[in-house]
Amino acid sequence: MGRQIYVIGGGAAGLTAAITAARAGASVTILEHSKKMGQKILATGNGRCNLGNHTLNTDCYHCPDPSFVEVVLTQWGTSDTLDFFTKLGIYVKDREGYLYPYSDQASSVRDVLLMEAAHRKVKLKNDCLIEKLEYDGNRWKVHTPGWTYQGESVILATGSPASNISGADNSGYELIHSLGHKVRKVLPALVPLKCKGVSTGKWAGLRMEGKVTLLVDGKSEGEELGEIQMTDYGLSGIPVFQLSGPAVRALDQGKKVQLLVDLLPRLTQQELEQLMDVRRRDCPYKSEQELYVGLLPDKLIPLLPKGQEIIWLKNLLLTVTGSKSANAAQVCSGGVDVSQVNPYTMESELWKGLYFAGEVLDVDGICGGYNLHWAWATGTIAGTCCSGSKGRSL
Ligand SMILES: Cc1cc2nc3c(=O)[nH]c(=O)nc-3n(C[C@H](O)[C@H](O)[C@H](O)COP(=O)(O)OP(=O)(O)OC[C@H]3O[C@@H](n4cnc5c(N)ncnc54)[C@H](O)[C@@H]3O)c2cc1C
């Protein structure tokens, strides 16, 4: 009889950890407090599941200690994700480095994980409320209203409160806190930002290519190029998401946060001035605003300040006043302080037999498959190590 292992949370990381531990001979049970496992996976990649990326390095993650991330990525890279899913039956499609199941259905990813878990005799318990975790020096006790489960190891894979998917909440952090682990404040990341500095009500619904620079107390903290979505509260879209984690954290620290937006990044200011001169010459019958028809979406043109059009388009400065809530976020920053976790094993430095996996840790990835990569990677490491199997690269 193998070791008895309890995985708390049946999401991407928990399912991976359970499969890995069961493959290594452990007897594994997943305790999940919502009605179904793997619900968040279904929402990923707009329902298509961006499960990894060919470009992978520590710059793709935010963590107070990048060396923690590095140790994990050296143990589990993109080829490991590809191997793992190919063996589970997913034919992986590569879209400019972004990896998706060929079916273009996130449900395929969730389904193959559940199929493998069933094949490996992992017990799945939904609707399971965890009241308390205890270690008696020898065995872990997981208290639920009807039963106390006992085993050698517990893997905490409770994710974050990001999204409005049932089960995504802070209850995992409460359990972790009760064990004396430090948890860095959990804040939304990969989330739309609320801004002032423009009549947002008037530009709502627009989508434009743009370059966004994040300014914290006037200093550039990164820039992103891509499709920006204008909303009635501010800005959304991938470039804004990529900058949102550090923006929200800086706001929380009372810093001044601004976005400098370039709405015509393909033209320098000088090229734009020259272009407008040519247009004025070619079409002298047009008003200044009419000259922008064909260059800008109609809805944006009335917002251009008279005489300042080009400066505005190239250097639109918005003040960030907040973000949408965790309900609207794809991930959260913050979580279990990584200085109390061994990156080679995912085991707690405070408790023997207690492991962590996935987004519950204080590591959040940028958009592009990095958060799921983190879930597969840490799930595998935790599952391998808690079952006593050293694994290939551990
Ligand atoms: C809309 C959306 C789109 C996304 N798209 C992508 C994408 O394309 N690519 C990508 O890489 N990432 C994406 N992400 C992020 C990615 O889904 C998460 O980072 C990843 O699912 C985290 O995995 P996890 O197992 O750590 O947590 P989760 O998947 O959240 O799983 C945690 C599980 O634990 C359960 N749980 C929580 N607390 C308890 C408790 N106290 N007791 C028992 N069970 C508990 C939860 O119900 C849940 O089932 C997206 C996220 C969202 C919301």
The ligand as an SDF file (V2000), in Angstrom:
LIG
                    3D

 53 58  0  0  0  0  0  0  0  0999 V2000
  -10.9690   33.5640  -17.5200 C   0  0  0  0  0  0  0  0  0  0  0  0
   -9.6100   32.9620  -17.2790 C   0  0  0  0  0  0  0  0  0  0  0  0
   -8.8080   32.6460  -18.3620 C   0  0  0  0  0  0  0  0  0  0  0  0
   -7.5260   32.1090  -18.1500 C   0  0  0  0  0  0  0  0  0  0  0  0
   -6.8030   31.7390  -19.2360 N   0  0  0  0  0  0  0  0  0  0  0  0
   -5.5840   31.1570  -19.0520 C   0  0  0  0  0  0  0  0  0  0  0  0
   -4.8510   30.6460  -20.1620 C   0  0  0  0  0  0  0  0  0  0  0  0
   -5.3230   30.6130  -21.3110 O   0  0  0  0  0  0  0  0  0  0  0  0
   -3.6090   30.1540  -19.9130 N   0  0  0  0  0  0  0  0  0  0  0  0
   -3.0720   30.1000  -18.6480 C   0  0  0  0  0  0  0  0  0  0  0  0
   -1.9310   29.6660  -18.5000 O   0  0  0  0  0  0  0  0  0  0  0  0
   -3.7770   30.5230  -17.5760 N   0  0  0  0  0  0  0  0  0  0  0  0
   -5.0190   31.0210  -17.7400 C   0  0  0  0  0  0  0  0  0  0  0  0
   -5.7500   31.4060  -16.6470 N   0  0  0  0  0  0  0  0  0  0  0  0
   -5.1720   31.2180  -15.2970 C   0  0  0  0  0  0  0  0  0  0  0  0
   -5.2620   29.7330  -14.8750 C   0  0  0  0  0  0  0  0  0  0  0  0
   -6.5620   29.2580  -15.1320 O   0  0  0  0  0  0  0  0  0  0  0  0
   -4.9550   29.5620  -13.3950 C   0  0  0  0  0  0  0  0  0  0  0  0
   -3.7350   30.1750  -13.0740 O   0  0  0  0  0  0  0  0  0  0  0  0
   -4.8900   28.0830  -13.0360 C   0  0  0  0  0  0  0  0  0  0  0  0
   -6.1460   27.4700  -13.2740 O   0  0  0  0  0  0  0  0  0  0  0  0
   -4.5100   27.9110  -11.5800 C   0  0  0  0  0  0  0  0  0  0  0  0
   -4.5600   26.5510  -11.2750 O   0  0  0  0  0  0  0  0  0  0  0  0
   -4.6860   26.0860   -9.7550 P   0  0  0  0  0  0  0  0  0  0  0  0
   -4.9090   24.6210   -9.7930 O   0  0  0  0  0  0  0  0  0  0  0  0
   -3.5760   26.6320   -8.9790 O   0  0  0  0  0  0  0  0  0  0  0  0
   -6.0030   26.8110   -9.2470 O   0  0  0  0  0  0  0  0  0  0  0  0
   -7.5110   26.5720   -9.7020 P   0  0  0  0  0  0  0  0  0  0  0  0
   -7.5600   26.0850  -11.0940 O   0  0  0  0  0  0  0  0  0  0  0  0
   -8.2230   27.8080   -9.3510 O   0  0  0  0  0  0  0  0  0  0  0  0
   -7.9890   25.3860   -8.7740 O   0  0  0  0  0  0  0  0  0  0  0  0
   -8.1260   25.5320   -7.3800 C   0  0  0  0  0  0  0  0  0  0  0  0
   -9.1820   24.5510   -6.9280 C   0  0  0  0  0  0  0  0  0  0  0  0
   -9.2100   24.5260   -5.5040 O   0  0  0  0  0  0  0  0  0  0  0  0
  -10.5520   24.5900   -5.0510 C   0  0  0  0  0  0  0  0  0  0  0  0
  -10.5260   25.1600   -3.6970 N   0  0  0  0  0  0  0  0  0  0  0  0
  -10.2550   26.4440   -3.3460 C   0  0  0  0  0  0  0  0  0  0  0  0
  -10.2780   26.5780   -2.0040 N   0  0  0  0  0  0  0  0  0  0  0  0
  -10.5630   25.3450   -1.5080 C   0  0  0  0  0  0  0  0  0  0  0  0
  -10.7240   24.8410   -0.1800 C   0  0  0  0  0  0  0  0  0  0  0  0
  -10.5840   25.6360    0.9020 N   0  0  0  0  0  0  0  0  0  0  0  0
  -11.0300   23.5230   -0.0200 N   0  0  0  0  0  0  0  0  0  0  0  0
  -11.1700   22.6970   -1.1030 C   0  0  0  0  0  0  0  0  0  0  0  0
  -11.0280   23.1310   -2.3790 N   0  0  0  0  0  0  0  0  0  0  0  0
  -10.7130   24.4390   -2.5720 C   0  0  0  0  0  0  0  0  0  0  0  0
  -11.2380   25.4610   -6.0840 C   0  0  0  0  0  0  0  0  0  0  0  0
  -12.6320   25.2650   -6.0820 O   0  0  0  0  0  0  0  0  0  0  0  0
  -10.5700   24.9740   -7.3680 C   0  0  0  0  0  0  0  0  0  0  0  0
  -11.2270   23.8540   -7.9150 O   0  0  0  0  0  0  0  0  0  0  0  0
   -7.0350   31.9190  -16.8200 C   0  0  0  0  0  0  0  0  0  0  0  0
   -7.8600   32.2160  -15.7400 C   0  0  0  0  0  0  0  0  0  0  0  0
   -9.1380   32.7190  -15.9600 C   0  0  0  0  0  0  0  0  0  0  0  0
  -10.0250   33.0100  -14.7720 C   0  0  0  0  0  0  0  0  0  0  0  0
  1  2  1  0
  2  3  1  0
  2 52  2  0
  3  4  2  0
  4  5  1  0
  4 50  1  0
  5  6  2  0
  6  7  1  0
  6 13  1  0
  7  8  2  0
  7  9  1  0
  9 10  1  0
 10 11  2  0
 10 12  1  0
 12 13  2  0
 13 14  1  0
 14 15  1  0
 14 50  1  0
 15 16  1  0
 16 17  1  0
 16 18  1  0
 18 19  1  0
 18 20  1  0
 20 21  1  0
 20 22  1  0
 22 23  1  0
 23 24  1  0
 24 25  2  0
 24 26  1  0
 24 27  1  0
 27 28  1  0
 28 29  2  0
 28 30  1  0
 28 31  1  0
 31 32  1  0
 32 33  1  0
 33 34  1  0
 33 48  1  0
 34 35  1  0
 35 36  1  0
 35 46  1  0
 36 37  1  0
 36 45  1  0
 37 38  2  0
 38 39  1  0
 39 40  1  0
 39 45  2  0
 40 41  1  0
 40 42  2  0
 42 43  1  0
 43 44  2  0
 44 45  1  0
 46 47  1  0
 46 48  1  0
 48 49  1  0
 50 51  2  0
 51 52  1  0
 52 53  1  0
M  END
$$$$
